[in-house]
Amino acid sequence: MNVVADVKTSSDQGLQEETLMPPVVVVGGGPVGTRAAQELSRRGRTVILFNAERWRPYNRVKLTPLLAGEEQVGQIYASDHFPRPGRVHRYDGVSVVDVDRENRLVALSSGRIQPYSKLILALGSRAFVPAIPGADLPGVFTFRNFDDAEALVARSMSARKVLVIGGGLLGLEAARGMAARGAAVTVVEHENRLMPRQLDLAAGNVLKERIEAIGISVLVGERVHEISGSSRVEKVVLGQDRVLEADTVIICTGVRANTQLAAGIGLSHRRGIVVDDSMRTDDDAIYAIGECVEHAGQIYGLVGPGYEQASIAVAHICDEEDATYLGSVPATKLKVIGADVFSMGDFESIEQQQDIKSFVFQPADGSVYRRLFVDRGRLVAALGVGDWPEATRLQQAIGKRQPVRFWQTARFARSGDLWPQGDDSVASWPREAIVCNCTGTTKGAVLDSITLGSQTLDDVRATTSANTVCGTCKPLILELLGQGDAPPEPVRWWRWLIGVSILGALAALATAILPRIALADTYATKDFWFSLWFDSLWKQYTGYTLLALTVSAAVIGLRKRIRLLGRLGSYDGWRLVHLTIGLACALGLVVHTGFRLGSNLNLLLMLSFLATLVFGAVAGFVKGADHALPDPGQGQGGATTVPKTLPLWVHILALWPLPVLLIIHIATVYAF
Ligand SMILES: Cc1cc2nc3c(=O)[nH]c(=O)nc-3n(C[C@H](O)[C@H](O)[C@H](O)COP(=O)(O)OP(=O)(O)OC[C@H]3O[C@@H](n4cnc5c(N)ncnc54)[C@H](O)[C@@H]3O)c2cc1C
């Protein structure tokens, strides 16, 4: 049989074992599938993980900072570390296309067959595109995966007027990303408020004001009827024939669970793949977890519940039959476009119930909005916009349906605090308090990790997986590490980055500024410099060396697309190699031209080359010194982060004409 294990050499002992005893197969390399594979490996299981996307598993939540230019590709990849004693073999760009349930085999897009002992489906969701006329026009995008983010980054270079359909979390994140790249952005939401799943009308209004204050237009209660344009998007038609001009439309109208595979093999499915309390489908050997799952009628669109489901499925596969998933309390604690948004509990259905009391705190300046829901004396939900220091404590209290006394609600209505003000620092929290909302990591788990030797944020991330999703809990973990006021961490080899960048910039600028080197005035003299710059053989040596350096720098610059480079070393290392080759190019240019800028096309070539080098060096310097440079956006993103990313974009722009100019240069040298 043509099994996947054939991919590796027959001397691979582990894979020989796999053919004897089938592994657990995980389908889906999103955060939840990856988490299941890690936990199985930690428990000594051999796992085969199929990831349909052509990219290494990445942190989907970080697509927004990537789109906004605040993080680079290498920074959003998920850790490749799978704990021992088990083993995980991951296959990127490979989908499971069919399952033979009777013989426990999966069929792959590569044409191969893989046996399994247990199968975990972690298929996630896809963007939902409503039937709006014109939704298939060029210039219309969705925002769900790496390919979408990449297409939007490319589009952002020319996008001027962006219209985002959907004012939920994703729509607002997409709006933030495009606004940070300088486009005029309008968000259109058909309900009467932003983030309608998480916020009530008053909270939605506070959020709207905050978003408008940073220059993003928001229209609520408006429906998009048509996207139109002759060959690409030109305008969007709203109700009552109101027309908005737009060159780019991003559709963020929700997601749909990927149920097609489950449907095709006869598993129960409704809005998601139906599972029981052990995360099992109606086939005993097949589990389903994450965003593709419907448990007790609920689908969760967040990472945290998916992680809880992964733990339960793994426990069952490892024979802990009493592990039970009782559902998660939907909890959102996010920074949306710089504003804190907190929503916990299903307030929409809670609001419909009888005997529910709600308490609101909203100071006159309108900067903050907080609302609590109390069911027969117990805290059941809360939502708010703006700073809410008690948010984490509230989350614990709602999770446990803690009782609330009348004097507490009176204090809340007066001051916005449910508990007496005291020490709110994480040091005063109980061990069971959740520090990382996305992964559900408690303060106790972080403290245990520190006791066992974790000294840095990266150590804590690796041992607890806290701070690996949205990143907002970083200050809390640093505080527990005793580094609360520590300055931002510099990138690796930052001194080298700065040094090489300065030298590269100086060498490139010298070519542009210094006068050409004087030469002997007769051919007869033929000194060294004369030979270097006029002897055709020497010119070819130096020219082709320069070409080779340029090509290798460009190839390394494309490292995000070259998987081999990713496997051969860290992103930081390749960045330093890229800059060092850039420096060599700058020196090579001096050797090849002798500070001569040339004329006509040669002059253009030199200017393009020098601009590429100088701005590349500035981008390298900014990266190396990033930890010490002031953050113009105070960490809030927005257009103000442009100063830091601008040199990189100019570097990339200046690079575009180079190949054509180089070809013309080489052709003319040989022609004349
Ligand atoms: C921009 C953005 C911001 C977000 N922000 C937050 C946030 O702040 N907090 C939060 O909690 N959540 C956030 N989310 C939601 C969060 O990303 C999802 O809840 C989470 O990714 C779900 O994980 P998953 O593994 O279940 O599914 P996914 O992440 O969707 O992964 C499923 C994977 O399975 C693959 N797959 C599907 N079918 C097959 C097949 N047949 N064979 C092989 N592979 C297959 C898919 O290609 C995909 O890669 C955000 C999402 C986005 C897009």
PDBQT file of the ligand as one rigid body, heavy atoms in Angstrom, charges set to zero:
ROOT
HETATM    1  C1  LIG A 701      -7.431  37.975  11.939  1.00  0.00    +0.000 C 
HETATM    2  C2  LIG A 701      -7.959  37.082  13.029  1.00  0.00    +0.000 A 
HETATM    3  C3  LIG A 701      -7.877  37.491  14.360  1.00  0.00    +0.000 A 
HETATM    4  C4  LIG A 701      -8.342  36.667  15.381  1.00  0.00    +0.000 A 
HETATM    5  N1  LIG A 701      -8.205  37.085  16.672  1.00  0.00    +0.000 NA
HETATM    6  C5  LIG A 701      -8.524  36.237  17.677  1.00  0.00    +0.000 A 
HETATM    7  C6  LIG A 701      -8.244  36.581  19.043  1.00  0.00    +0.000 A 
HETATM    8  O1  LIG A 701      -7.743  37.664  19.337  1.00  0.00    +0.000 OA
HETATM    9  N2  LIG A 701      -8.547  35.662  20.007  1.00  0.00    +0.000 N 
HETATM   10  C7  LIG A 701      -9.091  34.439  19.698  1.00  0.00    +0.000 A 
HETATM   11  O2  LIG A 701      -9.309  33.628  20.604  1.00  0.00    +0.000 OA
HETATM   12  N3  LIG A 701      -9.374  34.095  18.413  1.00  0.00    +0.000 NA
HETATM   13  C8  LIG A 701      -9.104  34.952  17.405  1.00  0.00    +0.000 A 
HETATM   14  N4  LIG A 701      -9.364  34.592  16.102  1.00  0.00    +0.000 N 
HETATM   15  C9  LIG A 701     -10.035  33.304  15.832  1.00  0.00    +0.000 C 
HETATM   16  C10 LIG A 701      -9.039  32.155  15.899  1.00  0.00    +0.000 C 
HETATM   17  O3  LIG A 701      -8.004  32.382  14.986  1.00  0.00    +0.000 OA
HETATM   18  C11 LIG A 701      -9.739  30.846  15.593  1.00  0.00    +0.000 C 
HETATM   19  O4  LIG A 701     -10.704  30.636  16.596  1.00  0.00    +0.000 OA
HETATM   20  C12 LIG A 701      -8.756  29.680  15.587  1.00  0.00    +0.000 C 
HETATM   21  O5  LIG A 701      -7.818  29.837  14.558  1.00  0.00    +0.000 OA
HETATM   22  C13 LIG A 701      -9.485  28.338  15.394  1.00  0.00    +0.000 C 
HETATM   23  O6  LIG A 701      -8.506  27.336  15.376  1.00  0.00    +0.000 OA
HETATM   24  P1  LIG A 701      -8.738  25.932  14.637  1.00  0.00    +0.000 P 
HETATM   25  O7  LIG A 701      -7.438  25.200  14.721  1.00  0.00    +0.000 OA
HETATM   26  O8  LIG A 701      -9.960  25.284  15.149  1.00  0.00    +0.000 OA
HETATM   27  O9  LIG A 701      -9.061  26.291  13.118  1.00  0.00    +0.000 OA
HETATM   28  P2  LIG A 701      -8.198  27.051  12.027  1.00  0.00    +0.000 P 
HETATM   29  O10 LIG A 701      -7.300  28.039  12.653  1.00  0.00    +0.000 OA
HETATM   30  O11 LIG A 701      -9.172  27.531  11.014  1.00  0.00    +0.000 OA
HETATM   31  O12 LIG A 701      -7.287  25.913  11.404  1.00  0.00    +0.000 OA
HETATM   32  C14 LIG A 701      -7.831  24.828  10.675  1.00  0.00    +0.000 C 
HETATM   33  C15 LIG A 701      -6.802  24.381   9.670  1.00  0.00    +0.000 C 
HETATM   34  O13 LIG A 701      -7.223  23.140   9.112  1.00  0.00    +0.000 OA
HETATM   35  C16 LIG A 701      -6.943  23.151   7.727  1.00  0.00    +0.000 C 
HETATM   36  N5  LIG A 701      -7.789  22.154   7.047  1.00  0.00    +0.000 N 
HETATM   37  C17 LIG A 701      -9.104  22.237   6.766  1.00  0.00    +0.000 A 
HETATM   38  N6  LIG A 701      -9.502  21.116   6.108  1.00  0.00    +0.000 NA
HETATM   39  C18 LIG A 701      -8.403  20.325   5.989  1.00  0.00    +0.000 A 
HETATM   40  C19 LIG A 701      -8.165  19.046   5.393  1.00  0.00    +0.000 A 
HETATM   41  N7  LIG A 701      -9.153  18.353   4.809  1.00  0.00    +0.000 N 
HETATM   42  N8  LIG A 701      -6.906  18.541   5.426  1.00  0.00    +0.000 NA
HETATM   43  C20 LIG A 701      -5.885  19.222   6.049  1.00  0.00    +0.000 A 
HETATM   44  N9  LIG A 701      -6.068  20.432   6.629  1.00  0.00    +0.000 NA
HETATM   45  C21 LIG A 701      -7.312  20.976   6.594  1.00  0.00    +0.000 A 
HETATM   46  C22 LIG A 701      -7.264  24.579   7.319  1.00  0.00    +0.000 C 
HETATM   47  O14 LIG A 701      -6.638  24.910   6.103  1.00  0.00    +0.000 OA
HETATM   48  C23 LIG A 701      -6.662  25.345   8.496  1.00  0.00    +0.000 C 
HETATM   49  O15 LIG A 701      -5.304  25.622   8.281  1.00  0.00    +0.000 OA
HETATM   50  C24 LIG A 701      -8.930  35.404  15.057  1.00  0.00    +0.000 A 
HETATM   51  C25 LIG A 701      -9.026  34.996  13.715  1.00  0.00    +0.000 A 
HETATM   52  C26 LIG A 701      -8.545  35.816  12.706  1.00  0.00    +0.000 A 
HETATM   53  C27 LIG A 701      -8.646  35.359  11.260  1.00  0.00    +0.000 C 
ENDROOT
TORSDOF 0
